[in-house]
Amino acid sequence: MIPKGIENADAIIASCKLIIKGLDSQEPEGKEVLQSVIDILEDMKKKFFLKTNLAIPTSNACKRDIIELQSIVEGADLSRFSEVMSRFRGNLEKLLKNAKMDGVIIT
């Protein structure tokens, strides 16, 4: 059974790839950010944190945001793109911070 954090990371990566294709020449900064998200999550999937229950709430939030971004791009109305991208980046930063597992003791 694949841990939920890994499943969420895979879903986020797949959505990022679709969004990058859908953006064409629009939002070049967004495309750059999404490509770095793919690289970060691919690396993060090798680490222990995404296999724990601690990763589920934050990775779920990231997944919700990226799905919303995907629907925005598919609908071709990018008026809310920046707002949702900012929220996604905040949740991703929280996920990365939690992945450091500072203060967590495994017994």
C-alpha positions as CSV (number, residue, x, y, z in Angstrom):
1,M,0.0,0.0,0.0
2,I,1.4,3.4,-1.0
3,P,1.4,6.0,1.8
4,K,-1.1,8.8,1.4
5,G,1.7,11.5,1.4
6,I,3.4,9.7,-1.6
7,E,0.0,9.4,-3.4
8,N,-0.6,13.1,-2.9
9,A,2.9,14.0,-4.1
10,D,2.3,11.9,-7.3
11,A,-1.0,13.6,-7.9
12,I,0.6,17.1,-7.4
13,I,3.4,16.2,-9.8
14,A,0.9,15.0,-12.4
15,S,-1.2,18.1,-12.1
16,C,1.9,20.4,-12.3
17,K,2.9,18.7,-15.6
18,L,-0.6,19.2,-17.0
19,I,-0.7,22.9,-15.9
20,I,2.7,23.6,-17.4
21,K,1.5,22.2,-20.8
22,G,-1.8,24.2,-20.5
23,L,-0.2,27.5,-19.7
24,D,1.7,27.8,-23.1
25,S,3.5,31.1,-23.0
26,Q,1.2,32.6,-20.3
27,E,2.5,32.9,-16.7
28,P,6.2,32.2,-17.4
29,E,6.9,32.6,-13.6
30,G,4.2,30.1,-12.8
31,K,5.7,27.6,-15.1
32,E,9.1,28.0,-13.5
33,V,7.6,27.6,-10.0
34,L,5.7,24.5,-11.1
35,Q,8.8,22.9,-12.6
36,S,10.7,23.5,-9.4
37,V,7.8,22.0,-7.4
38,I,8.1,18.8,-9.5
39,D,11.8,18.6,-8.8
40,I,11.4,19.2,-5.1
41,L,8.6,16.6,-4.7
42,E,10.4,14.0,-6.8
43,D,13.4,14.4,-4.3
44,M,11.1,14.5,-1.3
45,K,9.4,11.2,-2.2
46,K,12.6,9.5,-1.3
47,K,12.5,10.8,2.2
48,F,10.8,9.4,5.2
49,F,8.4,12.3,6.0
50,L,6.0,11.7,3.1
51,K,5.5,8.1,4.3
52,T,4.2,9.4,7.7
53,N,0.8,10.5,8.8
54,L,2.4,13.9,9.6
55,A,2.5,14.6,5.8
56,I,-1.1,14.0,5.1
57,P,-2.8,17.3,6.2
58,T,-0.3,19.6,4.4
59,S,0.0,17.4,1.3
60,N,-3.8,17.3,1.1
61,A,-3.9,21.1,1.2
62,C,-1.2,21.3,-1.6
63,K,-3.2,18.7,-3.6
64,R,-6.4,20.8,-3.3
65,D,-4.6,23.9,-4.4
66,I,-3.0,22.3,-7.4
67,I,-6.3,20.8,-8.5
68,E,-7.9,24.2,-8.3
69,L,-5.0,25.7,-10.3
70,Q,-5.5,22.9,-12.9
71,S,-9.2,23.7,-13.2
72,I,-8.4,27.4,-13.6
73,V,-6.0,26.7,-16.4
74,E,-8.4,24.3,-18.1
75,G,-11.1,26.9,-17.9
76,A,-8.8,29.4,-19.6
77,D,-9.7,32.1,-17.0
78,L,-6.4,33.0,-15.3
79,S,-7.8,35.9,-13.2
80,R,-7.5,33.8,-10.0
81,F,-4.3,32.1,-11.0
82,S,-2.0,34.3,-8.9
83,E,-4.2,34.1,-5.8
84,V,-4.3,30.3,-5.9
85,M,-0.6,30.0,-6.8
86,S,0.3,32.1,-3.7
87,R,-1.8,29.9,-1.5
88,F,-0.3,26.8,-3.1
89,R,3.3,28.1,-2.5
90,G,2.4,28.9,1.1
91,N,1.2,25.3,1.7
92,L,4.2,23.9,-0.1
93,E,6.5,25.9,2.0
94,K,4.7,24.6,5.1
95,L,5.1,21.0,3.7
96,L,8.8,21.6,3.2
97,K,9.2,23.0,6.7
98,N,7.3,20.1,8.2
99,A,9.5,17.7,6.2
100,K,12.5,18.8,8.2
101,M,10.8,17.2,11.2
102,D,12.4,19.6,13.7
103,G,11.4,18.6,17.2
104,V,10.0,15.2,16.3
105,I,11.3,12.3,18.2
106,I,10.8,8.8,16.8
107,T,10.6,6.2,19.5
